């Protein structure tokens, strides 16, 4: 749930920033209309980064690995 709130608050902040840039005309309109594309690309990069970090920190479970190998061997014997 924390990630949803974080992403939604980021979306609101970026939307407010985008609207402010459109209203103030600080940046040319041709550049300002590309901001949603940059946001989607950066959100995708953020998602890939979170998946990568999650995979790097995936816990190893040696006890469960032994039990799984035992179950596999038992299933092979049962198959014969």
C-alpha positions, 0 to 999 in steps of 0.5 A, a space after each residue: 500500500 505504501 508504494 501505491 501512495 508514493 506513486 500516486 503522490 508522485 503522479 500528483 506532484 508531476 501533474 501539478 508541475 506540468 500544469 504550472 509549466 504550461 500556465 507559466 510558459 517558462 519552457 516552450 510548449 513543444 518541450 512541455 508536452 513531452 513531460 508526460 512521456 518522460 514521466 512514463 519512461 521514468 516510471 518504467 525505469 523506476 519499476 524495473 529498478 524496484 524489480 531488480 532490487 527485489 531480485 537482488 535481495 531475494 532471500 535464500 531458503 536452504 531448508 526449503 530447497 532441501 525439502 523441495 529436492 526431497 519432494 522432487 526425488 519422491 515424485 520421481 520414484 512415484 512416477 516409476 
